[in-house]
Amino acid sequence: MADGARDAAPTPRFVWAVPAAFLCLLLPTRVAVAVDYGNRAAGAVLAAVSFVLPLLYTVPAGRRVWERYTWWLLAAQTVLTYLPFLVFGRTWVVGLSGLLGGLLLLTTRTPVSWILFAAIVAVEGAIRIGLYDAYPGLGLSYYSWVFVVPIDMGLPLFGLVRLSDLVTDLHGARTELAGRAVIRERLAATDRLRTAIGDRLELVAARSRSALAALPGRKDRAREDLAEAAGTARQALEQVRRAVADHPPDDDPSPPRTAAGTVAPRLALLVLVIDLGVFCVHHAMIMIDAPAGVMATAVGVAAIGAIAALQLYHSLAGQHGVRPRGWRVTLPVQALLPFTDYVHLSLLGLPGFPAGSALLLLRGWRAWLAFAAIAPTMAVYHLWRGEPGDFDGAVYLVGVSTSTGLAVYGLSRLAVLAEQLQATRRELARTAVEEERLRVGRDTHDLLGMGLSALALKCDLASRLIGRDDARAHRELQTLVRLATAARADLRAVTSGDHALTLNAELVAARDVLASGGVQVDVHAELPDGRLPEPIDTVLATVLREAVTNVLRHAAATRCHIDLSLDGGTVGLRVGNDGVGDDGVGDEAEPGRRHEPGPGGQGLGNLAERATALGGRLTASTEDGRFELTVRIPLS
């Protein structure tokens, strides 16, 4: 991951703190304006109260109140916005209508919300300029200020809250995409297995029932049905290897990027560009209005444009989680540009942008130290160049710079966090699909192998018995039909992931199927009081099923022994057989040596994974034509 993505980004649990902090930094600026305009204590308190409902919206607990009483709270904020004009007139604080506009953007649907926001900004201008004629004879910058401040308060509030909500939603639903991807993969596996194996199982069952119906009168027909059923069962057994294990993975198993993964950077960029635009226009008008001469005005306007361009340069790179080329030069240049207006104090609000850039480009405590150093620089400069006692103005400048810097940082960092969470969701989905493929492949091999082998052996045995012992052949055919039904159930269990083999049932099945294959079976089972814990019981049952399948498929065995024992707090299962040939399990266990299968393959590798997951150990060995598989799992 790029180095910019390793920043100390806010955790999803506390992302709401970013818009809340933005409002808290704005609050003293409005209070300072109220005091400076002569509204005194009453105006200062009323200005502070105007922030209560927007702050309530940013806090998770307060959001629930807003969702319940949306229109009542909007009405209350409207009263707090416009009633003070009747009390204080033209001296009322500029820009508080932006809080109402931001709340409308957050609580009403587009495009109505944007129309209402534009109307609120226009109403602010109409009241101050049209009704009260607040700035008679002054420059254009005073009139632009009326529109700039509400936009500069409302839009960042909207952007920060919307991005924090997006991050929270993505974090809360980060596993949802993986769940949907697993379902899709499971459905695809179901289709593949139904095509490869399911239809063959249906045919085996149909031919078994036909052979059962043909007895005792049509023996040749019964043998034909059984021969076809045996061949079909062996074809299905071969397909077990190919259906899933050889299935080529998709290039990207996760779904395509959703709107949630692309809206964050666009929203952040939109709010940032508009905020930069209104700042630049307003400060350019200040420069043009001020009688500083053509050269000083040109230098100031150029500095404003450079600050905005560098901010976009820093923020666009920050949205991709990287630091732009040459940032060690561009950051200090951006921090110094507000001071190029050496004739008069016209670039007062612009240090907030390099302060925000410092948070984006630096790391850890250095970033916040640089932020704390850059943000108040213009306030100090103002006190030095202006009136030393103008502390209200200094408070205003610090609040504007810090809130602007935090907005710049929050817009970029929350956008990055949203993208990272979206990437995490896609990666979780991809990993979940891969794990599901492995599970289906493992379960297909482990659960269906013995059942299909048993079907083929039962078909052979019943066919041999026809004409020699019809009564026993009839019983074997009945067992064959039941086995076909059980195999279809195993197929459904593989695709659903809901299967629980039991050791007792597998011991009975192992004895029966091995006997059908002409193998003498010795079973010694020492079970504890009651049942084994279900996970252990299932793993031992799976190991036994796979071991019996290997005997039937790979070995010309005549004898097989199955031992289940307890040794202290450990349960052990040992399955051994003779008749191991060159094409048998010797491929998985080197002759003459004890072998511990590794993970990642089929067969014994699957069993090793299952045993290891429970703290157990699986070993296999061949010696003198005998194969032995042992698994030991602690009961704890």
C-alpha positions as CSV (number, residue, x, y, z in Angstrom):
1,M,0.0,0.0,0.0
2,A,1.2,3.5,-0.7
3,D,2.9,5.3,2.1
4,G,0.1,7.9,2.3
5,A,-2.4,5.2,3.1
6,R,-0.5,4.4,6.3
7,D,-1.4,7.6,7.9
8,A,-3.1,7.6,11.3
9,A,-6.5,7.8,9.6
10,P,-9.6,8.0,11.9
11,T,-11.0,4.6,12.7
12,P,-14.5,3.8,11.5
13,R,-15.8,4.0,15.0
14,F,-14.9,7.6,15.5
15,V,-15.2,9.1,12.0
16,W,-18.1,11.2,13.2
17,A,-15.6,13.2,15.3
18,V,-14.2,14.9,12.1
19,P,-17.3,16.9,11.2
20,A,-18.0,17.5,14.9
21,A,-14.5,18.9,15.4
22,F,-15.0,21.1,12.3
23,L,-18.1,22.7,13.8
24,C,-16.4,23.1,17.2
25,L,-13.6,25.0,15.5
26,L,-16.0,27.2,13.6
27,L,-18.0,28.0,16.7
28,P,-15.5,30.5,18.2
29,T,-15.2,32.3,14.9
30,R,-18.9,33.1,14.9
31,V,-18.9,34.1,18.5
32,A,-15.9,36.4,17.9
33,V,-17.8,38.0,15.0
34,A,-20.8,38.5,17.3
35,V,-18.7,40.2,19.9
36,D,-16.9,42.3,17.3
37,Y,-20.2,43.4,15.7
38,G,-21.4,44.7,19.1
39,N,-24.0,42.0,19.7
40,R,-22.4,41.5,23.1
41,A,-23.2,38.5,25.3
42,A,-26.7,37.9,24.0
43,G,-25.5,37.7,20.5
44,A,-22.5,35.5,21.4
45,V,-24.8,33.0,23.2
46,L,-27.3,33.0,20.4
47,A,-24.5,32.3,17.9
48,A,-23.3,29.4,20.0
49,V,-26.8,28.0,20.3
50,S,-27.0,27.9,16.5
51,F,-24.4,25.2,16.5
52,V,-26.2,22.9,18.9
53,L,-28.5,21.1,16.4
54,P,-25.8,20.7,13.7
55,L,-23.5,19.2,16.3
56,L,-26.2,16.9,17.5
57,Y,-26.5,15.7,13.9
58,T,-22.9,14.7,13.7
59,V,-23.0,12.5,16.9
60,P,-24.4,8.9,16.5
61,A,-26.8,9.2,19.4
62,G,-28.0,12.6,18.2
63,R,-28.6,11.2,14.7
64,R,-31.3,9.0,16.1
65,V,-33.0,12.1,17.5
66,W,-32.7,13.8,14.1
67,E,-34.2,10.8,12.3
68,R,-37.2,10.9,14.6
69,Y,-37.9,14.6,14.6
70,T,-36.3,15.8,11.4
71,W,-38.8,18.5,10.4
72,W,-39.2,19.9,13.9
73,L,-35.5,20.3,14.3
74,L,-35.1,21.9,10.9
75,A,-37.9,24.3,11.9
76,A,-36.0,25.1,15.1
77,Q,-32.8,25.7,13.2
78,T,-34.6,28.0,10.8
79,V,-35.9,30.1,13.7
80,L,-32.3,30.2,15.1
81,T,-31.1,31.4,11.7
82,Y,-33.5,34.2,10.9
83,L,-35.1,35.3,14.2
84,P,-31.9,37.1,15.3
85,F,-32.1,39.4,12.3
86,L,-35.3,40.9,13.9
87,V,-33.3,41.5,17.1
88,F,-29.8,42.6,15.8
89,G,-30.6,43.7,12.3
90,R,-27.6,44.3,10.0
91,T,-25.1,43.5,12.8
92,W,-26.2,39.9,13.1
93,V,-23.4,37.3,12.5
94,V,-22.7,36.5,8.9
95,G,-22.9,33.0,7.6
96,L,-25.0,31.1,10.2
97,S,-27.5,30.3,7.5
98,G,-24.8,27.9,6.2
99,L,-25.5,25.6,9.1
100,L,-29.2,25.4,8.0
101,G,-28.1,24.9,4.4
102,G,-25.8,22.0,5.4
103,L,-28.5,20.3,7.4
104,L,-30.9,20.6,4.5
105,L,-28.3,19.0,2.2
106,L,-28.0,16.2,4.7
107,T,-31.7,15.6,5.4
108,T,-33.6,16.2,2.1
109,R,-33.2,14.5,-1.2
110,T,-31.4,15.8,-4.2
111,P,-32.0,17.9,-6.3
112,V,-34.4,19.6,-3.9
113,S,-31.7,19.9,-1.2
114,W,-29.4,21.8,-3.5
115,I,-32.1,24.1,-4.6
116,L,-32.9,24.8,-1.0
117,F,-29.2,25.4,-0.2
118,A,-28.9,27.9,-3.0
119,A,-32.1,29.6,-1.9
120,I,-30.8,29.9,1.7
121,V,-27.5,31.5,0.5
122,A,-29.6,33.9,-1.7
123,V,-31.9,34.8,1.2
124,E,-28.9,35.6,3.3
125,G,-27.7,38.0,0.6
126,A,-31.2,39.5,0.1
127,I,-31.7,40.2,3.8
128,R,-28.3,41.8,4.3
129,I,-27.9,43.6,1.0
130,G,-31.5,44.2,-0.1
131,L,-33.3,44.7,3.2
132,Y,-30.7,46.2,5.5
133,D,-28.2,47.6,2.9
134,A,-25.5,46.4,5.3
135,Y,-22.5,47.6,3.3
136,P,-23.3,50.9,1.6
137,G,-20.4,52.4,-0.3
138,L,-18.0,49.5,0.4
139,G,-16.3,47.3,-2.1
140,L,-17.5,44.2,-3.9
141,S,-15.6,41.9,-1.4
142,Y,-18.0,42.8,1.3
143,Y,-20.9,41.7,-0.8
144,S,-19.2,38.5,-1.8
145,W,-18.5,37.8,1.8
146,V,-22.2,37.5,2.5
147,F,-22.4,34.6,0.1
148,V,-19.0,33.0,0.7
149,V,-19.3,32.4,4.4
150,P,-22.6,30.4,4.3
151,I,-21.2,28.3,1.5
152,D,-17.9,27.8,3.4
153,M,-19.8,26.6,6.4
154,G,-22.5,24.5,4.9
155,L,-20.7,22.6,2.1
156,P,-17.8,21.2,4.3
157,L,-20.4,20.3,7.0
158,F,-22.4,18.3,4.3
159,G,-19.2,16.7,2.8
160,L,-17.7,15.7,6.1
161,V,-20.9,14.2,7.5
162,R,-21.7,12.4,4.3
163,L,-18.2,10.9,4.0
164,S,-18.2,9.9,7.6
165,D,-21.6,8.2,7.1
166,L,-20.2,6.4,4.0
167,V,-17.2,5.2,5.9
168,T,-19.4,3.9,8.8
169,D,-21.8,2.2,6.4
170,L,-18.9,0.5,4.5
171,H,-17.3,-0.6,7.7
172,G,-20.5,-2.0,9.0
173,A,-21.2,-3.9,5.8
174,R,-17.6,-5.0,5.1
175,T,-18.5,-8.7,5.3
176,E,-21.8,-8.4,3.5
177,L,-20.2,-8.4,0.1
178,A,-18.2,-11.5,1.0
179,G,-21.4,-13.3,2.0
180,R,-23.1,-12.4,-1.3
181,A,-20.0,-13.6,-3.2
182,V,-20.0,-16.9,-1.4
183,I,-23.6,-17.4,-2.2
184,R,-22.9,-16.8,-5.9
185,E,-20.0,-19.2,-5.8
186,R,-22.0,-21.8,-4.0
187,L,-24.8,-21.6,-6.6
188,A,-22.2,-21.9,-9.4
189,A,-20.7,-24.9,-7.6
190,T,-24.1,-26.4,-7.3
191,D,-24.7,-26.1,-11.1
192,R,-21.2,-27.6,-11.9
193,L,-21.7,-30.5,-9.5
194,R,-25.3,-31.1,-10.6
195,T,-24.1,-31.3,-14.2
196,A,-21.0,-33.4,-13.5
197,I,-22.3,-35.7,-10.8
198,G,-25.9,-35.1,-9.9
199,D,-27.3,-36.3,-13.2
200,R,-25.1,-39.5,-13.0
201,L,-26.4,-40.2,-9.5
202,E,-29.9,-39.9,-10.7
203,L,-29.1,-42.4,-13.5
204,V,-27.5,-44.8,-11.0
205,A,-30.6,-44.6,-8.8
206,A,-32.9,-45.1,-11.8
207,R,-30.9,-48.2,-13.0
208,S,-30.8,-49.6,-9.5
209,R,-34.6,-49.4,-9.1
210,S,-35.0,-50.9,-12.6
211,A,-32.7,-53.8,-11.7
212,L,-34.7,-54.3,-8.5
213,A,-37.9,-54.4,-10.4
214,A,-36.5,-56.9,-12.9
215,L,-35.8,-59.5,-10.3
216,P,-36.3,-62.4,-10.2
217,G,-37.8,-62.9,-13.6
218,R,-35.5,-60.8,-15.9
219,K,-32.1,-61.6,-14.7
220,D,-30.3,-60.5,-17.9
221,R,-32.1,-57.1,-17.8
222,A,-31.1,-56.7,-14.2
223,R,-27.4,-57.4,-15.0
224,E,-27.5,-54.9,-17.8
225,D,-29.0,-52.2,-15.6
226,L,-26.4,-52.9,-12.9
227,A,-23.5,-52.8,-15.4
228,E,-24.7,-49.4,-16.6
229,A,-25.2,-48.2,-13.1
230,A,-21.6,-49.4,-12.1
231,G,-20.1,-47.6,-15.1
232,T,-22.0,-44.4,-14.4
233,A,-21.0,-44.5,-10.7
234,R,-17.3,-44.8,-11.7
235,Q,-17.7,-41.9,-14.2
236,A,-19.1,-39.8,-11.4
237,L,-16.2,-40.8,-9.2
238,E,-13.8,-39.6,-11.8
239,Q,-15.8,-36.3,-12.1
240,V,-15.3,-35.7,-8.4
241,R,-11.7,-35.0,-9.1
242,R,-12.4,-32.7,-12.0
243,A,-15.6,-30.9,-11.2
244,V,-14.2,-28.5,-8.7
245,A,-10.4,-29.0,-8.3
246,D,-9.8,-28.3,-12.0
247,H,-12.3,-25.5,-12.2
248,P,-10.5,-22.5,-13.5
249,P,-10.9,-19.5,-11.1
250,D,-12.4,-16.3,-12.4
251,D,-10.1,-13.4,-13.0
252,D,-11.8,-11.5,-10.3
253,P,-14.4,-13.5,-8.2
254,S,-15.5,-10.3,-6.4
255,P,-18.3,-8.1,-7.8
256,P,-17.3,-5.0,-9.7
257,R,-16.7,-1.7,-7.9
258,T,-20.0,-0.2,-6.6
259,A,-21.1,3.4,-6.5
260,A,-20.1,3.4,-2.8
261,G,-16.5,2.8,-3.8
262,T,-16.4,5.8,-6.3
263,V,-18.7,8.4,-4.8
264,A,-16.3,9.3,-1.9
265,P,-13.5,10.9,-3.9
266,R,-15.9,12.6,-6.2
267,L,-17.9,14.1,-3.3
268,A,-14.7,15.2,-1.5
269,L,-13.3,16.8,-4.7
270,L,-16.6,18.5,-5.4
271,V,-16.8,20.1,-2.0
272,L,-13.1,21.0,-2.0
273,V,-13.3,22.6,-5.4
274,I,-16.3,24.7,-4.5
275,D,-14.8,25.7,-1.2
276,L,-11.5,26.7,-2.9
277,G,-13.4,28.5,-5.6
278,V,-15.4,30.7,-3.3
279,F,-12.4,31.4,-1.1
280,C,-10.3,32.4,-4.2
281,V,-13.1,34.7,-5.6
282,H,-13.7,36.4,-2.3
283,H,-10.0,37.0,-1.6
284,A,-9.3,38.1,-5.1
285,M,-12.1,40.7,-4.7
286,I,-10.4,41.8,-1.4
287,M,-7.2,42.3,-3.3
288,I,-8.9,44.2,-6.1
289,D,-10.8,46.4,-3.7
290,A,-7.8,47.3,-1.7
291,P,-5.8,50.4,-2.9
292,A,-2.5,48.7,-2.9
293,G,-1.4,49.3,-6.5
294,V,-1.3,47.2,-9.6
295,M,1.9,45.2,-8.7
296,A,0.8,44.3,-5.2
297,T,-2.7,43.3,-6.4
298,A,-1.2,41.1,-9.1
299,V,1.2,39.5,-6.7
300,G,-1.7,38.8,-4.2
301,V,-4.0,37.4,-6.9
302,A,-1.2,35.2,-8.2
303,A,-0.6,34.0,-4.6
304,I,-4.3,33.1,-4.2
305,G,-4.2,31.1,-7.4
306,A,-1.0,29.3,-6.4
307,I,-2.4,28.4,-3.0
308,A,-5.5,26.9,-4.6
309,A,-3.5,25.0,-7.3
310,L,-1.1,23.6,-4.7
311,Q,-4.1,22.5,-2.5
312,L,-5.6,20.6,-5.4
313,Y,-2.1,19.1,-6.1
314,H,-1.8,17.9,-2.5
315,S,-5.4,16.8,-2.0
316,L,-5.7,14.8,-5.2
317,A,-2.6,12.9,-4.4
318,G,-3.9,12.4,-0.8
319,Q,-7.1,10.9,-2.1
320,H,-5.0,8.1,-3.7
321,G,-3.1,7.5,-0.5
322,V,0.2,8.9,-1.8
323,R,2.3,12.0,-1.3
324,P,2.9,14.0,-4.5
325,R,6.2,14.4,-6.1
326,G,8.2,17.4,-4.7
327,W,5.9,17.8,-1.7
328,R,8.8,18.8,0.6
329,V,9.1,21.9,-1.5
330,T,5.4,22.6,-2.4
331,L,4.2,22.4,1.3
332,P,6.5,25.2,2.6
333,V,5.8,27.3,-0.5
334,Q,2.1,27.0,0.1
335,A,2.6,27.9,3.8
336,L,4.5,31.0,2.9
337,L,2.3,32.3,0.0
338,P,-0.4,33.9,2.3
339,F,2.4,36.3,3.5
340,T,3.2,37.6,0.0
341,D,0.6,40.3,0.6
342,Y,3.1,42.5,2.4
343,V,1.2,45.7,1.7
344,H,-2.0,45.0,3.7
345,L,-3.7,42.0,5.4
346,S,-5.9,40.5,2.7
347,L,-5.0,36.8,2.7
348,L,-6.1,36.3,6.2
349,G,-8.1,33.1,5.8
350,L,-5.8,31.1,3.5
351,P,-3.2,29.5,6.0
352,G,-5.9,26.9,6.6
353,F,-5.1,25.2,3.3
354,P,-1.4,24.6,3.9
355,A,-2.3,23.6,7.5
356,G,-4.6,20.9,6.0
357,S,-1.9,19.9,3.5
358,A,0.5,19.4,6.4
359,L,-2.0,16.9,7.9
360,L,-2.2,15.1,4.6
361,L,1.5,15.0,3.8
362,L,3.3,14.6,7.1
363,R,3.1,11.6,9.5
364,G,2.0,11.1,13.1
365,W,2.8,13.8,15.6
366,R,4.8,15.8,13.1
367,A,1.6,16.3,11.1
368,W,-0.3,17.7,14.0
369,L,2.7,19.8,15.2
370,A,2.9,21.4,11.7
371,F,-0.8,21.9,11.7
372,A,-0.7,23.7,15.1
373,A,2.2,25.8,13.9
374,I,0.8,26.9,10.5
375,A,-2.9,27.5,11.4
376,P,-2.4,30.4,13.8
377,T,0.4,32.1,11.7
378,M,-1.9,34.7,10.2
379,A,-3.5,35.5,13.6
380,V,0.0,36.2,14.9
381,Y,0.8,38.2,11.8
382,H,-2.4,40.1,12.2
383,L,-1.6,41.1,15.8
384,W,1.9,42.1,14.8
385,R,0.8,44.1,11.7
386,G,-2.5,45.3,12.9
387,E,-3.8,46.3,16.4
388,P,-2.2,44.3,19.2
389,G,-5.3,44.4,21.3
390,D,-7.6,42.9,18.6
391,F,-8.0,39.5,20.2
392,D,-11.4,39.0,18.8
393,G,-9.9,39.2,15.3
394,A,-7.1,36.8,16.3
395,V,-9.6,34.3,17.6
396,Y,-11.6,34.6,14.3
397,L,-8.5,34.0,12.2
398,V,-7.4,31.0,14.2
399,G,-10.9,29.4,14.0
400,V,-11.1,30.0,10.3
401,S,-7.7,28.6,9.6
402,T,-8.1,25.5,11.8
403,S,-11.6,24.7,10.6
404,T,-10.5,25.1,7.0
405,G,-7.5,22.9,7.5
406,L,-9.5,20.2,9.2
407,A,-12.1,20.3,6.4
408,V,-9.3,19.9,3.8
409,Y,-7.8,17.0,5.8
410,G,-11.1,15.4,6.6
411,L,-12.4,15.5,3.0
412,S,-9.3,13.8,1.6
413,R,-8.7,11.4,4.5
414,L,-12.3,10.2,4.8
415,A,-12.4,9.7,1.0
416,V,-9.2,7.6,1.3
417,L,-10.7,5.6,4.2
418,A,-13.9,4.9,2.2
419,E,-11.8,3.7,-0.7
420,Q,-9.7,1.5,1.6
421,L,-12.8,0.0,3.2
422,Q,-14.3,-0.7,-0.3
423,A,-11.0,-2.3,-1.3
424,T,-11.1,-4.4,1.9
425,R,-14.7,-5.5,1.1
426,R,-13.6,-6.6,-2.4
427,E,-10.6,-8.4,-0.9
428,L,-12.8,-10.1,1.7
429,A,-15.2,-11.2,-1.1
430,R,-12.3,-12.5,-3.2
431,T,-10.8,-14.4,-0.3
432,A,-14.2,-15.8,0.7
433,V,-14.8,-17.1,-2.8
434,E,-11.4,-18.7,-2.8
435,E,-12.1,-20.3,0.5
436,E,-15.5,-21.5,-0.6
437,R,-14.0,-23.1,-3.7
438,L,-11.5,-24.9,-1.6
439,R,-14.2,-26.0,0.8
440,V,-16.4,-27.3,-2.0
441,G,-13.4,-29.1,-3.6
442,R,-12.4,-30.6,-0.2
443,D,-15.9,-31.6,0.7
444,T,-16.6,-33.0,-2.7
445,H,-13.6,-35.2,-2.5
446,D,-14.1,-36.2,1.2
447,L,-17.8,-36.7,1.3
448,L,-18.7,-38.1,-2.1
449,G,-15.7,-40.4,-2.8
450,M,-16.7,-43.3,-0.6
451,G,-20.3,-43.1,-1.5
452,L,-19.6,-43.3,-5.2
453,S,-17.1,-46.1,-4.7
454,A,-19.7,-48.0,-2.6
455,L,-22.2,-47.6,-5.4
456,A,-19.9,-49.1,-7.9
457,L,-19.0,-52.0,-5.6
458,K,-22.6,-52.7,-4.7
459,C,-23.5,-52.8,-8.4
460,D,-20.7,-55.4,-9.0
461,L,-21.7,-57.5,-6.0
462,A,-25.4,-57.5,-6.8
463,S,-24.6,-58.4,-10.4
464,R,-22.5,-61.4,-9.3
465,L,-25.2,-62.6,-6.9
466,I,-27.9,-62.6,-9.5
467,G,-28.7,-66.2,-10.4
468,R,-26.6,-67.5,-7.5
469,D,-28.3,-66.0,-4.4
470,D,-31.3,-63.9,-5.7
471,A,-32.5,-63.2,-2.1
472,R,-29.2,-61.6,-1.1
473,A,-29.0,-59.9,-4.5
474,H,-32.4,-58.3,-3.8
475,R,-31.1,-57.1,-0.4
476,E,-28.0,-55.7,-2.0
477,L,-30.1,-53.8,-4.6
478,Q,-32.2,-52.3,-1.8
479,T,-29.1,-51.2,-0.1
480,L,-27.9,-49.8,-3.5
481,V,-31.0,-47.6,-3.8
482,R,-30.5,-46.3,-0.3
483,L,-26.8,-45.6,-1.0
484,A,-27.8,-43.6,-4.2
485,T,-30.2,-41.6,-2.1
486,A,-27.5,-41.0,0.5
487,A,-25.0,-39.9,-2.2
488,R,-27.5,-37.3,-3.5
489,A,-27.9,-36.0,0.1
490,D,-24.1,-35.8,0.3
491,L,-24.1,-33.8,-2.9
492,R,-26.6,-31.3,-1.5
493,A,-24.5,-31.1,1.7
494,V,-21.4,-30.3,-0.2
495,T,-23.0,-27.3,-2.0
496,S,-24.9,-26.1,1.0
497,G,-21.9,-26.4,3.4
498,D,-24.2,-28.0,5.9
499,H,-23.0,-31.5,6.6
500,A,-22.2,-33.4,9.8
501,L,-20.9,-36.9,9.4
502,T,-21.0,-39.1,12.5
503,L,-18.3,-41.5,13.5
504,N,-20.8,-44.3,14.5
505,A,-22.6,-44.1,11.2
506,E,-19.3,-44.1,9.3
507,L,-18.0,-47.2,11.2
508,V,-21.1,-49.1,10.2
509,A,-20.9,-47.9,6.6
510,A,-17.1,-48.7,6.4
511,R,-17.7,-52.3,7.6
512,D,-20.5,-52.7,5.0
513,V,-18.8,-51.2,2.0
514,L,-15.5,-52.9,2.6
515,A,-17.2,-56.2,3.0
516,S,-19.0,-55.6,-0.3
517,G,-15.6,-55.1,-1.9
518,G,-14.4,-58.5,-0.5
519,V,-12.2,-57.0,2.2
520,Q,-12.1,-58.5,5.7
521,V,-12.7,-55.8,8.3
522,D,-11.6,-55.8,11.9
523,V,-13.1,-53.0,14.0
524,H,-12.0,-52.1,17.5
525,A,-13.8,-49.0,18.8
526,E,-13.2,-47.7,22.3
527,L,-15.6,-44.8,22.6
528,P,-15.9,-42.6,25.7
529,D,-19.0,-42.3,27.7
530,G,-21.4,-40.3,25.6
531,R,-20.5,-38.9,22.2
532,L,-17.3,-37.2,21.2
533,P,-17.5,-33.4,20.8
534,E,-19.2,-32.7,17.5
535,P,-16.2,-31.1,15.7
536,I,-13.9,-34.0,16.6
537,D,-16.6,-36.6,15.8
538,T,-17.1,-35.0,12.3
539,V,-13.3,-34.9,11.6
540,L,-12.8,-38.5,12.6
541,A,-15.8,-39.6,10.6
542,T,-14.3,-37.7,7.6
543,V,-10.9,-39.3,8.1
544,L,-12.5,-42.8,8.2
545,R,-14.5,-42.2,5.1
546,E,-11.5,-41.0,3.2
547,A,-9.4,-43.9,4.4
548,V,-12.0,-46.4,3.3
549,T,-12.3,-44.7,0.0
550,N,-8.5,-45.0,-0.5
551,V,-8.7,-48.7,0.3
552,L,-11.4,-49.2,-2.3
553,R,-9.9,-47.1,-5.0
554,H,-6.1,-47.6,-4.7
555,A,-5.3,-50.8,-2.9
556,A,-5.9,-54.5,-3.7
557,A,-6.6,-55.0,0.0
558,T,-7.8,-58.3,1.6
559,R,-7.7,-57.1,5.2
560,C,-8.4,-53.8,6.8
561,H,-8.3,-52.9,10.5
562,I,-9.9,-49.9,12.2
563,D,-8.9,-48.9,15.7
564,L,-10.5,-46.1,17.7
565,S,-9.0,-45.5,21.1
566,L,-8.5,-43.0,24.0
567,D,-5.2,-42.2,25.5
568,G,-5.5,-39.7,28.3
569,G,-7.1,-36.6,26.8
570,T,-6.5,-37.6,23.2
571,V,-8.7,-39.6,20.9
572,G,-6.9,-41.6,18.1
573,L,-8.1,-43.3,15.0
574,R,-5.9,-45.7,13.1
575,V,-6.9,-47.3,9.8
576,G,-4.6,-49.8,8.1
577,N,-4.8,-52.2,5.1
578,D,-2.7,-54.5,3.1
579,G,-2.4,-54.8,-0.7
580,V,-0.8,-51.4,-1.4
581,G,0.3,-51.4,-5.0
582,D,2.5,-49.1,-7.2
583,D,-0.5,-46.9,-8.1
584,G,-1.9,-46.6,-4.6
585,V,-1.5,-44.3,-1.7
586,G,2.2,-44.7,-2.0
587,D,1.9,-41.5,-4.1
588,E,0.9,-39.7,-0.9
589,A,3.0,-41.5,1.6
590,E,6.5,-42.4,0.7
591,P,7.2,-46.2,1.2
592,G,9.1,-47.1,4.3
593,R,8.7,-43.7,5.9
594,R,6.3,-41.9,8.1
595,H,4.6,-39.1,6.3
596,E,2.8,-36.0,7.6
597,P,0.6,-34.7,4.7
598,G,0.7,-31.0,4.1
599,P,-2.2,-28.7,3.4
600,G,-3.4,-27.5,0.1
601,G,-4.1,-30.7,-1.8
602,Q,-6.9,-33.2,-2.0
603,G,-7.1,-36.5,-0.1
604,L,-4.7,-36.7,2.8
605,G,-3.9,-33.0,2.6
606,N,-7.6,-32.2,3.2
607,L,-7.6,-34.5,6.2
608,A,-4.4,-32.9,7.6
609,E,-6.0,-29.5,7.4
610,R,-9.1,-30.7,9.3
611,A,-7.1,-32.3,12.0
612,T,-4.7,-29.4,12.4
613,A,-7.6,-27.0,12.8
614,L,-8.6,-28.9,16.0
615,G,-5.0,-29.0,17.3
616,G,-4.5,-32.6,16.1
617,R,-2.0,-34.4,13.9
618,L,-2.4,-36.7,11.0
619,T,0.3,-39.1,9.8
620,A,0.4,-41.7,7.0
621,S,3.0,-44.4,6.3
622,T,3.6,-47.4,4.0
623,E,5.8,-50.4,4.7
624,D,6.0,-53.9,3.3
625,G,2.8,-53.5,1.3
626,R,0.8,-52.1,4.1
627,F,-0.6,-48.6,4.5
628,E,-1.6,-47.0,7.8
629,L,-3.3,-43.7,8.4
630,T,-3.4,-42.3,12.0
631,V,-5.0,-39.2,13.4
632,R,-4.8,-38.0,17.0
633,I,-6.9,-35.1,18.3
634,P,-6.9,-33.7,21.8
635,L,-10.4,-33.8,23.4
636,S,-9.9,-30.4,24.9
